[in-house]
């Protein structure tokens, strides 16, 4: 089929006639049969078509829009102007809403306030402080020395501003010029090579974020910096920054860095040294002068030039500083230093009791303790001196001391041994040892609480109960003895007899209430300290006597703070009434005599009263003294870790106690012990449960083997004189031994449980004994003559100190004076030495007995009980 020829000539064209028109509109036949149109005709026809189309479009524009819409429909919405206007409005509004939502989400993800900045402590650290705030140990990357803004030199602040944030004083936390510069550098380097962070941003990163490089962290850091600037002053910001910034080689903060690199405090730094510290933050390891001095100096000089550019220093100052060598003098970081080793180790072991495992894992803790650092140093000095000066001669290698405020339970000093680095074993808290006679106050204290009088008496004579036979020191006996004197002279047999009348359960219960936490076994030897305890609990229990019967659990932690400085633990220890105040006052009164007239004489203080008790275990394996004043209770232990016997005395423990306490009581107000209450009509505050032994055997007091004594059968209170180097004496627990050198000097010593009321005299020369019988108007009361040395000795009432003292060679004749009267003592016509006259069985007891110094023991026959109002 042929194509229709649509060439339409203009109607005004004269060449068009009917014949031509028919010819042009006729169907096209086979193209081979028709000749092609001329080229000119084709061009003319094309032009006419274009003109016609133009006329048609122009005509359509004149048609109303409503007609057009009816014929062809409305324009597409995307071709309408209002579409694009609306889209723009929606986009802008939606973007604003999205930004607002994102900004709020960002703020919500950040801390509400910036208080943490002022109290921040790095995670993975533990800082332990003494009571006065002094750091005694740090674990982890912690700042040791923290400075206040006025302690930081002005040039040091200027050096850091020049190096790290030159527009620090003008910006609001963000330096937009710095950000633009850093962005350009990062684009050029195709890597994150510059941060553009201000000092405030760096501080925000230290306190709130990690060191990861991410856009999210960076945005949070920027926003947090703005919040910090809103809440804190510029001085606060730079102070915290300079105390927290890491400066390499284990130094956190400028104070630590000054010590690490130059071994001096910040206030003594020179301008070149300050510039060196300010050069470190961008790359502490790379720029460290301990790693590469050349690189470090180049970086330091850059800081100096910047300081010059900012007019902080003159050109001359910069030139001189640049010419100065580094002058490095390195030291170990102070945070590696440690004080009070045993105490800080104890604190670390105690932490799990106060905070959760999760908190401990995170760390960042500051532990404020109860330690008095001055007392701690005094305790360490006392222990060291005792071990070095007394240890070799008495056969002990270790010592321990702990001091506690009995009213609060706060541990004020703790020394667990002589050498922490070689052995971390803490003999205050970990060593379980037999307390010996230091346990007797718990027996007698229970009896007093149960209604016993201090003047309740027992026969001190050979005694066996259910197969157990307690023994006194030296195998000697005192006869009838009240429990007050038995405590002063540490008589074992009386203690066991009293325990039988009181019962195991009451004694154990009272001891536990007073602070003994170790297991106490119900045996007869409990009275003599057979059950093992540690020094901390024993000392704490004595603190109950000092605190009017109230026990406060011992502790070393006052507060624990988290990394943001929030208190997560605060001590609120409350005391519990373990024994009644009257019982406590009576026991204190009794134990004061131990120090003034008994075995604890070495513990006496010159300006105040002391109460306490000595103790020694079998073969002097443990030497104890626990003593107190109203404000402080202190315990001392001496011995060997392998439990080998010593040949020392508990008086050495009292000596150590004294050396510490003399320092501790300096500038301490003197407080008096409570007055002893009336002993009349006292009502028991606890129930006693008297034991019912299956079998008891009481034997007569054995005769003394002294042929020269006319009445040797009744002379059971003998003093022994040991003459040469290897003579030894036992304590009340059959354990004190004193080995003496082959010298011409002698020692006067009173054993802990000596059966003598005075001190035993040991002479390196000969002594002479003479004994006479003492008679009275009625019954004969045997006496053992007092043995004396050739040195004159005066025994003063209420102030006799039982201490180990070297005496000069005896040069004078020794004479023993006899007491010959009816209830009174006769004095020797010689002025060489006085001995006490013991009362006879028929002596007058209706009056109040006097407290007399005596070198002999009580009579065998029980005297009538003295009136309850007696005080001594």
C-alpha positions in Angstrom: 0.0 0.0 0.0 1.4 3.4 -0.9 1.9 6.3 1.5 -0.2 9.4 1.5 1.6 12.5 0.3 0.8 15.3 2.9 2.7 18.1 1.2 0.3 21.0 1.4 1.3 24.1 -0.5 0.2 27.5 0.6 -3.3 28.5 -0.7 -1.9 31.7 -2.0 0.7 30.0 -4.1 -0.2 30.8 -7.8 1.5 27.7 -9.1 -1.1 25.5 -7.5 -4.0 24.6 -9.7 -6.6 21.9 -9.6 -4.6 19.6 -11.8 -1.5 19.9 -9.6 -3.5 19.4 -6.4 -5.2 16.2 -7.6 -1.8 15.0 -8.7 -0.3 15.6 -5.3 -3.1 14.1 -3.3 -3.4 11.0 -5.4 -2.4 7.7 -3.8 1.3 6.9 -4.2 1.9 4.1 -6.3 5.0 2.1 -6.9 7.9 4.5 -6.2 9.7 3.2 -9.3 6.8 4.4 -11.4 6.6 8.0 -9.8 9.4 10.5 -10.2 10.8 12.1 -6.9 9.8 15.5 -5.8 12.2 18.3 -6.5 14.4 19.4 -3.6 13.1 23.0 -3.7 9.6 21.7 -3.3 10.5 19.7 -0.3 12.0 22.5 1.5 9.1 24.8 0.8 6.6 22.2 2.0 8.6 21.7 5.3 8.6 25.4 5.9 4.9 25.7 5.4 4.3 22.8 7.9 6.2 24.6 10.5 4.3 27.8 10.0 1.0 26.0 10.3 2.1 24.3 13.6 3.1 27.6 15.0 -0.3 29.1 14.1 -2.1 26.2 15.7 -0.2 26.4 19.0 -0.8 30.2 19.2 -4.4 29.6 18.7 -4.5 27.0 21.5 -3.0 29.5 23.9 -6.0 31.7 23.5 -8.3 28.9 24.6 -9.4 29.3 28.3 -7.8 27.1 30.9 -11.1 25.5 31.8 -11.6 24.4 28.2 -8.1 23.0 28.0 -8.6 21.1 31.3 -11.9 19.7 29.9 -10.2 18.6 26.7 -6.8 17.4 28.0 -6.9 17.4 31.9 -4.9 19.5 34.5 -1.1 19.7 34.7 0.8 17.1 36.7 1.4 18.2 40.4 5.2 18.1 40.0 4.8 20.8 37.3 2.9 23.1 39.6 4.7 25.8 41.5 2.9 25.3 44.7 4.2 21.8 44.8 7.7 22.9 45.0 7.0 25.7 47.4 5.2 23.3 49.8 8.0 20.7 49.4 10.5 23.3 50.4 8.5 24.3 53.5 8.1 20.7 54.5 11.8 19.9 54.0 13.0 22.8 56.0 10.5 22.1 58.9 11.2 18.4 58.9 14.9 19.0 58.9 14.5 21.4 61.9 12.4 18.8 63.7 14.9 16.0 63.0 17.7 18.2 64.1 15.8 19.1 67.2 15.1 15.4 68.0 18.7 14.5 67.4 20.0 17.3 69.6 17.6 16.3 72.4 18.7 12.7 72.0 22.3 13.8 72.2 21.7 15.9 75.3 19.9 13.0 77.0 22.8 10.7 76.3 25.1 13.1 78.2 25.3 13.7 82.0 22.8 16.2 83.4 25.5 18.3 85.0 29.3 18.7 85.1 30.0 18.3 88.8 31.8 15.1 87.9 34.6 17.1 86.4 35.6 18.5 89.8 35.7 15.1 91.5 36.7 12.7 88.7 39.0 9.7 89.3 40.1 7.5 86.5 38.6 4.0 86.2 40.8 1.0 87.0 42.4 2.8 89.9 42.2 2.6 93.7 43.5 5.5 95.8 43.8 4.8 99.5 44.1 7.9 101.8 45.0 8.3 105.5 42.6 10.1 107.8 44.3 13.5 107.0 43.9 13.0 103.2 47.5 11.9 102.5 47.7 9.3 99.8 49.3 6.2 101.2 48.7 3.9 98.2 47.6 4.1 94.6 46.7 1.3 92.3 46.4 2.0 88.5 46.7 5.2 86.5 45.8 7.6 89.2 47.0 11.2 89.8 49.0 11.3 92.9 49.5 15.0 93.7 46.5 17.2 92.9 47.1 21.0 92.8 44.9 23.9 93.3 44.8 26.7 90.8 46.9 29.0 92.9 49.6 26.4 93.3 50.1 26.2 89.5 52.7 28.7 88.1 51.2 31.2 85.7 53.8 30.4 83.0 53.0 26.7 83.2 49.3 27.5 82.4 50.4 29.8 79.6 52.7 27.1 78.1 49.8 24.6 77.9 47.5 27.3 76.4 50.1 28.1 73.8 50.6 24.5 72.9 47.1 23.1 73.0 44.5 25.8 72.8 45.6 29.4 71.9 42.0 30.7 72.0 41.2 29.0 75.3 40.3 32.3 77.0 37.9 33.4 74.3 35.9 30.4 73.1 32.9 28.8 74.6 34.3 25.3 74.5 34.7 24.9 70.7 37.3 26.6 68.6 35.6 26.8 65.1 38.8 28.1 63.5 40.6 25.1 64.9 37.9 22.8 63.7 38.2 24.2 60.2 41.9 23.9 60.2 41.8 20.3 61.5 39.1 19.4 58.9 41.3 20.8 56.0 44.3 18.9 57.3 42.3 15.6 57.6 41.0 16.0 54.0 44.4 16.7 52.6 45.9 13.8 54.5 42.9 11.5 53.8 43.2 10.5 57.4 42.3 11.7 60.9 45.6 13.5 61.6 44.4 16.5 63.6 41.6 16.8 66.1 41.2 20.5 66.6 40.2 19.8 70.2 40.2 22.6 72.8 41.5 22.1 76.3 37.8 21.9 77.4 37.1 19.1 74.9 40.2 17.2 76.1 38.9 17.5 79.6 35.5 16.3 78.6 37.1 13.3 76.8 39.2 12.4 79.9 36.2 12.6 82.3 33.3 11.2 80.2 34.6 9.4 77.1 37.1 6.9 75.9 39.9 7.6 73.4 38.2 6.0 70.4 38.1 8.0 67.2 34.6 8.1 65.9 32.3 10.9 64.7 29.7 10.0 67.3 32.2 10.4 70.2 33.5 13.6 68.7 30.0 15.2 68.5 29.3 14.2 72.1 32.7 15.5 73.2 31.9 18.9 71.5 28.5 19.2 73.2 29.9 18.2 76.6 32.6 20.8 76.2 30.0 23.4 75.8 28.2 22.3 78.9 31.4 22.4 80.9 32.0 25.9 79.7 28.5 26.9 80.8 29.0 25.5 84.3 32.6 26.0 85.2 35.0 28.9 85.2 38.1 29.0 83.0 40.3 28.6 86.1 38.3 25.5 87.2 38.7 24.0 83.7 42.4 24.5 83.4 43.0 23.4 87.0 41.2 20.1 86.4 42.9 19.6 83.0 46.4 20.1 84.4 45.7 17.7 87.2 44.3 14.9 84.9 46.2 15.1 81.6 48.5 12.2 80.9 52.0 13.3 80.2 53.8 10.0 79.6 56.1 7.7 81.7 53.3 6.9 84.1 52.7 10.5 85.1 49.1 11.8 85.4 49.0 15.6 85.9 51.6 18.2 85.9 52.7 17.6 89.5 53.4 14.0 88.9 55.2 14.8 85.6 57.4 17.4 87.3 58.6 14.7 89.6 58.9 12.0 87.0 61.0 14.1 84.6 62.8 16.6 86.8 62.4 15.2 90.4 61.1 18.5 91.7 57.8 20.1 92.7 55.9 22.2 90.2 56.7 25.4 92.0 60.4 24.9 91.3 60.1 24.3 87.5 62.0 26.5 85.1 60.5 28.0 81.9 62.2 25.4 79.6 60.9 22.6 81.9 57.4 24.0 81.9 57.5 24.1 78.1 58.7 20.5 78.0 55.7 19.4 80.0 53.4 21.4 77.8 54.9 19.8 74.7 53.8 16.2 75.8 50.0 15.9 75.5 49.7 15.4 71.7 52.0 12.3 71.8 53.4 11.6 75.3 55.5 8.7 74.3 56.8 10.2 71.0 57.8 13.5 72.7 59.0 12.0 76.0 62.5 13.2 76.8 63.1 9.8 78.3 62.6 8.2 74.9 64.1 10.6 72.4 65.8 13.8 73.7 66.2 15.3 70.2 62.6 15.0 69.2 61.6 16.2 72.7 63.7 19.3 72.5 62.4 20.2 69.1 58.9 19.9 70.3 59.7 22.0 73.4 61.2 24.7 71.3 58.0 24.9 69.3 56.1 25.6 72.5 58.5 28.3 73.5 58.1 30.0 70.1 54.3 29.9 70.4 54.6 31.4 73.9 56.7 34.2 72.3 54.1 34.7 69.5 51.3 35.0 72.1 53.4 37.6 74.1 53.6 35.4 77.1 57.4 35.6 77.1 59.8 38.0 75.4 62.1 37.1 72.5 65.0 37.2 74.9 63.3 34.7 77.2 62.5 32.4 74.4 66.0 32.6 73.0 67.6 31.7 76.4 65.1 28.9 77.0 65.6 27.4 73.6 69.4 27.4 74.2 68.9 25.5 77.5 69.4 21.8 77.4 66.6 19.5 78.7 68.4 18.7 82.0 66.3 15.6 82.7 66.5 14.0 86.2 64.0 11.1 86.2 62.3 9.6 89.2 59.7 6.9 89.6 56.1 8.1 89.7 55.0 8.9 93.2 51.9 6.9 92.8 54.1 3.8 93.0 55.2 4.9 96.5 53.4 3.2 99.4 53.1 3.7 103.1 51.7 1.6 105.9 52.1 -1.6 103.8 50.2 -4.0 106.1 47.4 -1.6 106.7 46.8 -0.8 103.0 46.9 -4.5 102.2 44.3 -5.1 104.9 42.1 -2.3 103.4 42.2 -4.0 100.0 41.1 -7.2 101.5 38.3 -5.5 103.3 36.9 -3.7 100.2 34.7 -6.6 99.0 32.8 -6.3 102.3 31.7 -2.8 101.4 31.2 -2.6 97.7 29.9 -5.0 95.0 32.0 -7.1 92.6 30.8 -4.9 89.7 32.1 -1.8 91.4 35.4 -3.4 92.3 35.8 -4.6 88.7 35.3 -1.0 87.4 37.4 0.5 90.2 38.1 4.2 90.0 37.6 4.2 93.8 38.9 6.5 96.4 39.1 4.9 99.9 39.3 7.2 102.9 40.7 5.3 105.9 41.0 5.9 109.6 44.8 5.7 109.7 46.7 8.3 111.7 49.8 8.6 109.7 51.9 10.1 112.6 50.9 7.3 114.9 51.6 4.8 112.1 55.2 6.0 111.8 55.6 5.8 115.6 54.2 2.3 115.6 56.6 1.2 112.9 59.6 2.8 114.7 58.6 1.0 118.0 58.3 -2.4 116.3 61.5 -2.0 114.4 63.4 -0.9 117.5 62.1 -3.8 119.5 63.0 -6.4 116.9 66.5 -5.0 116.3 67.4 -4.3 119.9 65.6 -7.0 121.9 64.8 -9.7 119.3 68.3 -11.3 119.0 68.8 -11.5 122.7 65.4 -12.9 123.5 64.9 -15.2 120.5 62.0 -13.6 118.6 62.1 -12.4 115.0 58.6 -10.8 114.6 56.5 -8.3 116.2 53.0 -6.8 115.6 51.2 -3.8 116.9 47.7 -2.4 116.4 46.1 0.7 117.9 42.3 1.3 117.9 40.1 4.2 119.1 37.8 2.2 121.4 34.9 4.7 121.1 34.6 4.6 117.3 36.4 1.3 116.5 38.7 3.1 114.0 42.0 1.5 113.5 44.7 4.2 114.0 47.9 2.3 113.4 48.7 -1.2 112.2 52.1 -2.9 111.9 51.9 -6.6 110.9 55.5 -7.5 110.9 59.0 -6.3 110.2 59.4 -6.8 106.4 56.3 -6.6 104.2 58.2 -7.1 100.9 59.7 -10.4 102.0 56.5 -11.6 103.7 53.1 -10.1 103.3 51.7 -12.2 106.2 49.9 -9.8 108.5 50.4 -10.8 112.1 47.7 -8.4 113.3 44.9 -10.0 111.4 46.1 -13.4 110.1 48.2 -14.9 112.9 46.2 -17.1 115.3 48.1 -17.3 118.5 47.4 -18.4 122.1 46.8 -15.2 124.2 48.1 -16.7 127.5 47.2 -14.6 130.5 45.7 -11.8 128.4 42.6 -13.8 128.3 42.1 -13.8 132.1 40.3 -10.4 132.2 37.5 -12.0 130.2 37.2 -14.7 132.9 37.2 -12.3 135.8 35.1 -9.7 133.9 32.4 -12.3 133.4 32.6 -13.2 137.1 32.3 -9.5 138.1 29.3 -9.1 135.8 27.9 -12.2 137.4 28.1 -10.7 140.9 31.6 -11.7 142.1 33.5 -9.3 144.3 37.1 -8.4 143.3 38.0 -9.7 146.8 36.5 -13.2 146.3 39.3 -15.5 147.2 40.5 -19.0 146.2 43.2 -21.2 147.6 46.3 -21.1 145.4 47.5 -24.6 145.9 48.1 -27.7 143.8 44.8 -28.6 142.1 43.6 -31.1 139.5 40.2 -31.0 137.8 39.1 -33.9 135.6 42.7 -34.8 134.9 43.8 -31.3 134.1 46.4 -29.7 136.4 47.1 -26.0 136.0 50.4 -24.8 137.1 51.7 -21.5 138.3 54.9 -19.9 137.3 57.9 -21.7 138.9 55.7 -24.2 140.6 55.1 -21.8 143.5 51.9 -21.1 145.4 50.4 -18.1 147.2 47.8 -19.7 149.4 44.5 -17.9 149.8 44.4 -15.2 147.1 41.6 -12.9 145.9 40.9 -12.5 142.2 42.1 -8.9 142.1 45.6 -9.9 143.4 45.5 -13.1 141.2 45.0 -10.9 138.2 47.7 -8.5 139.2 50.2 -11.3 139.8 48.8 -13.5 137.1 48.1 -16.6 139.2 47.0 -19.5 137.0 45.3 -21.8 139.5 43.0 -19.1 140.8 42.0 -18.3 137.3 41.0 -21.9 136.6 39.1 -22.2 139.9 37.2 -19.0 139.1 36.3 -20.3 135.6 34.8 -23.4 137.3 32.6 -21.2 139.4 31.6 -19.0 136.5 31.2 -21.6 133.7 32.5 -21.9 130.2 29.4 -20.6 128.4 29.1 -17.3 130.1 32.8 -16.6 129.6 32.7 -17.5 126.0 29.5 -15.5 125.4 30.9 -12.4 127.1 34.2 -12.7 125.2 32.4 -12.9 121.9 30.3 -9.9 122.7 33.3 -7.9 123.6 35.0 -8.6 120.3 36.6 -12.0 120.2 35.5 -13.6 116.9 37.7 -16.7 116.9 36.4 -20.0 118.2 36.7 -20.4 122.0 36.8 -24.0 123.2 35.1 -24.9 126.4 38.1 -26.4 128.3 39.6 -25.6 131.7 42.7 -24.2 130.0 40.4 -21.5 128.4 41.1 -19.5 131.5 44.8 -19.5 130.7 44.4 -18.5 127.0 44.5 -21.9 125.3 42.2 -20.9 122.5 43.9 -19.1 119.6 42.9 -15.5 118.7 44.5 -12.8 116.6 45.9 -9.5 117.8 43.2 -7.3 116.2 40.2 -9.0 117.9 42.0 -9.3 121.2 42.9 -5.6 121.2 39.4 -4.6 120.1 37.9 -6.7 123.0 40.1 -4.8 125.5 38.7 -1.6 123.9 35.3 -2.7 125.3 36.8 -2.2 128.8 38.1 1.2 127.8 34.7 2.2 126.4 32.6 1.6 129.4 31.5 -1.9 128.3 30.5 -0.8 124.8 32.1 -2.7 121.9 32.5 -1.1 118.5 33.7 -3.4 115.7 37.2 -2.4 114.5 37.4 -1.1 111.0 39.8 0.9 108.8 37.5 2.4 106.2 35.5 5.7 106.7 34.2 6.4 103.2 34.4 5.0 99.7 33.9 7.3 96.7 33.2 6.3 93.1 35.0 7.8 90.1 32.7 10.8 90.1 33.2 11.5 93.8 29.9 10.2 94.9 29.8 8.4 98.3 29.0 4.7 97.8 29.9 3.7 101.4 30.1 5.7 104.6 30.9 4.1 108.0 28.1 4.3 110.5 29.3 1.9 113.1 27.3 1.7 116.2 28.5 0.2 119.5 26.8 -2.5 121.4 26.7 -2.9 125.2 28.7 -6.1 125.8 29.1 -5.7 129.6 27.6 -3.2 132.0 29.6 0.0 132.8 30.2 -0.9 136.4 31.8 -4.2 135.5 34.0 -2.3 133.0 35.0 0.2 135.6 35.9 -2.5 138.1 37.9 -4.4 135.6 39.8 -1.3 134.6 40.5 -0.6 138.3 41.9 -4.1 138.6 44.0 -3.9 135.5 45.5 -0.6 136.6 47.2 -2.5 139.4 48.7 -4.8 136.8 50.6 -1.8 135.4 51.4 -0.1 138.7 52.0 -3.1 141.0 52.2 -6.1 138.7 53.7 -7.6 135.6 53.0 -4.6 133.2 55.2 -2.0 134.8 57.1 -1.2 131.6 53.9 0.2 130.1 53.5 3.1 132.6 53.1 6.6 131.2 54.3 9.6 133.1 51.2 11.7 132.7 48.2 9.4 132.9 46.9 6.1 134.2 47.2 2.9 132.1 45.3 -0.3 132.4 46.3 -3.5 130.8 47.5 -7.1 131.0 50.5 -9.1 130.0 50.5 -12.6 128.7 52.8 -15.4 127.7 52.0 -18.7 126.1 53.8 -22.1 126.7 57.6 -21.8 126.5 57.3 -18.1 125.8 56.2 -18.7 122.2 54.0 -15.7 122.4 54.7 -12.5 124.3 51.7 -10.1 124.7 50.7 -6.8 126.3 47.3 -5.2 125.7 46.8 -1.9 127.4 44.6 1.1 127.1 43.8 4.7 128.2 40.3 6.1 127.7 41.0 7.3 124.2 43.2 4.5 122.7 43.7 0.8 123.1 46.9 -0.8 121.8 48.0 -4.4 121.5 51.5 -5.8 121.0 52.6 -9.3 120.1 56.1 -10.7 119.9 57.2 -14.2 118.7 58.2 -16.4 115.8 56.2 -17.4 112.8 57.4 -21.0 113.1 56.1 -21.1 116.7 59.6 -21.7 118.1 60.0 -20.8 121.8 61.6 -17.6 122.8 63.5 -16.8 126.0 61.9 -13.4 126.2 59.4 -11.9 128.6 56.1 -10.2 128.2 57.6 -7.1 129.8 59.3 -6.6 126.4 55.9 -6.3 124.8 54.9 -3.8 127.5 58.1 -1.9 126.7 57.2 -1.8 123.0 53.7 -0.6 123.9 55.2 2.2 125.9 57.5 3.4 123.1 54.5 3.7 120.8 52.1 5.3 123.3 54.6 7.9 124.4 54.4 9.3 120.9 50.7 8.8 120.5 49.7 10.7 123.6 51.7 13.8 122.7 49.3 16.7 122.6 46.5 14.3 123.7 44.2 15.5 126.4 44.5 13.6 129.7 41.3 11.8 130.5 40.6 9.9 133.7 39.2 6.4 133.9 35.7 6.1 135.4 35.6 5.9 139.2 35.3 2.4 140.6 31.7 1.9 141.7 30.7 0.7 145.1 31.1 -3.0 145.6 28.2 -3.2 148.1 24.9 -4.6 147.0 25.9 -5.1 143.4 23.4 -7.1 141.4 24.6 -9.5 138.7 23.9 -8.5 135.1 24.5 -11.9 133.6 23.8 -15.4 134.7 26.7 -17.6 135.6 26.6 -21.4 135.1 28.9 -23.1 137.6 30.6 -26.2 136.2 30.3 -29.5 137.9 33.6 -31.3 137.4 33.5 -35.1 137.7 36.6 -35.1 139.9 38.7 -32.5 141.6 41.8 -33.1 143.7 43.2 -30.4 146.0 46.7 -31.1 147.4 48.5 -29.4 150.2 51.1 -26.9 149.4 54.4 -28.8 149.0 57.3 -28.2 151.3 60.1 -26.1 150.1 63.5 -27.8 149.9 65.6 -25.4 151.9 67.4 -27.1 154.8 68.6 -23.8 156.2 65.1 -22.6 156.6 63.6 -23.4 160.0 60.1 -23.5 158.6 60.8 -24.6 155.1 57.6 -26.8 155.0 55.5 -23.7 155.0 57.8 -21.4 152.9 55.9 -21.8 149.6 56.3 -18.2 148.5 59.9 -18.2 147.6 61.9 -16.0 145.4 64.6 -17.6 143.4 67.9 -16.1 142.6 69.4 -17.1 139.3 73.2 -16.5 139.2 74.8 -17.2 135.9 74.3 -16.8 132.2 71.9 -19.6 131.3 69.5 -19.3 134.2 65.9 -18.8 133.1 62.5 -18.0 134.6 59.0 -19.0 133.5 55.9 -16.8 133.1 52.5 -17.6 134.6 51.8 -19.9 131.7 55.1 -21.7 132.5 56.7 -20.0 129.5 58.8 -17.0 130.2 62.5 -17.8 129.9 65.3 -15.5 130.4 68.8 -16.5 129.2 71.6 -14.4 130.5 75.0 -13.8 129.1 78.1 -14.5 131.1 78.6 -11.0 132.3 79.1 -9.6 135.7 75.9 -7.6 135.6 72.5 -8.9 136.9 69.0 -8.3 135.9 65.9 -7.7 138.0 62.8 -9.0 136.3 59.2 -9.7 137.3 57.6 -12.5 135.3 54.1 -12.2 133.9 52.6 -14.8 136.2 55.1 -14.7 138.9 53.9 -15.9 142.2 55.8 -13.1 143.9 54.2 -9.7 144.6 57.5 -8.0 144.0 60.1 -8.5 141.4 62.5 -11.4 141.4 66.1 -10.5 141.8 68.7 -12.3 139.8 72.3 -11.8 140.8 75.4 -12.8 139.1 77.2 -13.1 142.4 76.5 -14.9 145.6 73.5 -14.2 147.8 72.8 -15.2 151.3 69.4 -16.3 152.6 68.2 -16.2 156.1 64.7 -17.2 157.1 62.8 -16.8 160.3 59.4 -17.9 161.4 56.7 -15.2 161.9 54.4 -15.8 164.8 51.3 -14.1 166.0 49.1 -14.0 169.0 47.1 -17.0 167.8 47.8 -19.2 164.8 51.2 -19.4 163.3 51.3 -18.1 159.8 54.4 -19.3 157.9 56.4 -16.8 156.0 59.1 -17.3 153.4 61.9 -14.8 154.0 62.4 -12.4 151.2 65.5 -12.9 149.2 67.5 -9.8 148.5 70.5 -8.9 146.4 73.4 -6.8 147.5 71.8 -3.8 145.9 69.4 -1.6 148.0 65.9 -1.9 146.7 62.9 0.2 147.7 59.4 -1.0 146.8 57.0 1.9 146.6 53.3 1.4 146.9 51.1 1.9 143.8 54.1 2.6 141.6 56.2 -0.5 141.5 57.3 -1.1 138.0 58.1 -4.6 137.0 60.7 -4.1 134.4 63.8 -5.8 133.2 66.7 -3.6 134.4 70.4 -4.3 134.6 71.8 -3.8 138.1 75.3 -3.1 139.1 77.4 -5.7 140.8 76.2 -6.4 144.3 78.8 -5.3 146.7 77.0 -5.3 150.0 76.0 -8.0 152.4 72.5 -9.3 151.9 70.2 -9.6 154.8 66.6 -10.8 154.9 64.4 -9.0 157.2 61.5 -10.7 158.9 58.0 -9.5 159.5 57.3 -10.0 163.2 54.1 -8.4 164.4 50.4 -9.2 164.8 49.0 -7.9 161.6 51.6 -5.2 160.9 54.9 -5.2 159.2 58.2 -4.5 161.0 60.8 -2.6 159.2 64.4 -3.8 159.1 66.7 -1.8 161.3 69.0 -2.0 158.3 68.2 0.4 155.5 69.3 -2.1 152.8 65.8 -3.4 151.7 62.3 -3.5 152.9 60.0 -6.5 152.8 56.3 -6.6 153.3 54.9 -8.2 156.4 52.0 -10.4 155.6 49.0 -10.6 157.8 48.6 -13.5 160.1 45.4 -15.6 160.1 44.2 -13.8 163.2 45.1 -10.3 162.2 42.5 -7.7 162.5 40.4 -7.5 159.4 37.5 -5.3 160.6 39.2 -2.2 159.2 39.9 -1.4 155.6 43.1 -3.2 154.6 45.9 -1.0 153.3 47.4 -1.4 149.9 51.0 -2.3 150.8 54.0 -3.0 148.6 55.1 -6.5 149.2 57.7 -8.9 148.1 55.9 -11.9 149.6 52.7 -13.6 148.8 49.5 -13.8 150.7 49.2 -16.2 153.6 47.9 -19.7 153.2 45.0 -19.3 155.5 42.1 -17.2 154.1 41.7 -13.9 155.9 38.3 -12.4 156.4 37.0 -10.6 153.4 37.8 -6.8 153.5 34.9 -4.4 153.4 33.4 -3.6 150.0 34.4 0.0 150.2 38.1 -0.8 150.0 40.0 1.0 147.2 43.6 0.6 146.3 
